[in-house]
Amino acid sequence: MSPDNAKVGVFICHCGKNIAGVINVEEVRRFAEKLPGVVVAKDYMFMCSQTGQRLIKDAIKEHRLNRVVVASCSPKLHEPTFRKCISEAGLNPYLLEMVNLREHCSWPHLYEPGKATEKAKALLKAAVERAKRLEPVKSVKIPVIKSVLVIGGGVAGIQAALDLAEQGFRVYLVERSPSIGGNMARVVKTFPTDDCAMCILSPKMSEVASHPNITLFTCSEVISVDGHVGNFTVRILKRPRHIDEEKCVACGACEEVCPVLVPDEFDLGMRMRKAIYIPFPQAIPRVYLIDTDKCIRCGMCAQVCERNAINFDEKPKELELKVGAIIVATGFEEFDPSPITEYGYGEYDNVVTQMQLARMLDPLGPTHGEILRADGKPAKTIVMIQCVGSRDHRFNKYCSSVCCMVALKHAQLIKLEHDPQAEVYICCIDIRAYRKGYEEYADRARELGVKIIKGRVSKVEEDKKSGKLKVYVYNVVLDEVMVIDADLVVLSSAMIPSRGTQDLAKILGVEVGPDGFLKELHPKLQPIDTKIPGIFICGCAQGPKDIPDSVAQGSAAAARAASLLSRGEITIDLIIPEVNEDLCRKCGICVRFCPFNALELPPEGKSVRVIELKCKGCGTCAAACPTGAIQLKHYKDEQILAQIEGILGV
């Protein structure tokens, strides 16, 4: 349609006082109604409300509008709302243009109302010029595969898998480690109730193993993802255990005779394991595996295995799965504090992390539940240092969210269950106890005699004669430097993205935030979604969080996937490139640059072809094309240039 035939309606939102408190809305409305092509211009207090939307629908019908401009707040927040609104009034949802008056005008120019109003006029004129050139965008309905891939077998991934399986969906749970359970399996108790962590987790792990709708792949990684929402093709690499999972009954005979001892990853190197091992007593699947990097191939394990379950010749396998949605629950790792040299981690044997202390507190752990120094003597004075690698511009700027509560939990367990006479210090910037029952939990720690010192630790030194550690901390309250003689120093290390997160993000095509964790589509309205439809994130894959939040997000991700798949089909808007065959030189540059493999160059000299359902409308191909043969629907050059000319007043 020619821009001259456009009938544009302009609708300006006050957004309470967010916009109208700075911008002269009436002046902007009068300006808008005089713009070429504008048939009607209205303003309202809350345009996104039911009344505001009714105002838009009535105007579309009364004035026979064929284009709509809404000037309000963030399009990321409300564009879907207004697209649905005009669609219900009979217009194609892509005949809408939005202007962000709040974030672009009133908020940044809070003390310059005159300039903010003039800027609003310029942006509105630009939007009208673009709107007059908008074209309808078609949509297609496609069937969905009613199965889901869950990547990561920690508590968030387990919860997501169980929720989906209970609803009748086929679930494939892929875990890189030999067992599901994640970091929660290392924790002895959970705050603020001090429940046994494994008593909560182990039944869920067992349910995963026995559920008829869940297929579990351990020692496995995702190596490629192709396709689109509703129909993803996933390739998985399953590394060999060198143990037949069907034959092994975990009798332990092989482990008894194995002569090789290596540091145990599950206990963070605090004790040794054999080269043939089960990661921890409650591991799922309860099947041995062989560490081929450490195994000396002596064959003693094979000689004693009565079920002939050992196979040194087993090879890696590649598997292909078809799924309709993907949930990423890859969890976190503990930051290695070695680079923070002032604390002596890796240099002094009696400096450990909170996760290592958690293993000490476990009766099945390396010290059988005793808090011991490296020389085997009981630790009577323990100093915990908070924000190690967190809230630190040298390493990670963000707060790791749960470290304060972890320190309080471990301090209380030491006082309650191990040694009431032990002296426990927590040195912190502040204590962040933000959830229900957490502040009371912190109060209980103080009542038990845990000493909370507000102040940064400057350094930790070892007294070579006594083996004690000297901890230097500036006490903000007393305005003095304290020196504490400690038997054990515990570092509350940051939570960082799990190993391989960056690589997995590239495989999936999802974004990573500045903190290294996977980025959600919208922090408030779509905290589980990603920029790739059909791929969801949960738990510590999205950022640091505690167990309740991880479980809640696991269920939320399952609900998002279920709502997508339960419909049987989904609608996809075809904001895709159009190729001008007369201009296309068939050079293939666009094919090479496409991040989604959505373009192909057919043989026999034909022009580039767009694979509609793979395309995500990113526009990379249009930018890369040297001849201008590719134009992206809804973002064509003439539309963008008209918008620029509108701003410049051309």
Buried (B, 14 or more C-beta within 10 A) or exposed (E): EEBEEBBBBBBBBBBEEBBBEBBBBEBBBEBBEEBEBBBBBBBBBBBBEEEBBEBBBEBBEEEEBBBBBBBBBEBBBBBEBBBEBBBEBEBBBBBBBBBBBBBBBBBEBEEEBEEBBBBBBBBBBBBBBBBBBBEBBBBEEBEBBBBBBBBBBBBBBBBBBBBBBBBEBBBBBBBBBBBBBBBBBBBBBBBBEBEEBBEBBBEBBEBBBEBEBBBBBBBBBBBEBBBBBBBBBBBBBBBBBBBBEEBBEBBEBBBEBBEBEBEBEBBBEBBEBBBBBBBBEBBBBBBBBBBBEBBEEEEBBBEBBEEEBBBEEBEEEEBEBBBBBBBBBBBBBBBBBEEBEEBBBEEBBBBBBBBBBBBBBBEEBBBEBBBBBBEEEEBBBBBBBBBBBBBBEEBBEBBBBBBBBBBBBBBBBBBEBBBEEBBBBBBBBEBBBEBEEBEEBBEBBBEBEBBBBBBBBEEBBBEEEEBBBBBBBBBEEEEEEBEBEBBBBBBBBBBBBBEEBEEBBEBBBBEBBEBBBBBBBEEEEBBBBBBBBBBBBBBBBBBBBBBBBBBBBBBBBBBBBBEBBEEEEBEBBBBBBEBEEEBBEEBEBBBEBBEBEBBBBEEEEEBBEBBBBBBBBBBBBBEBBEEEBBBBBBBBEEBEBBBEBBBEEE
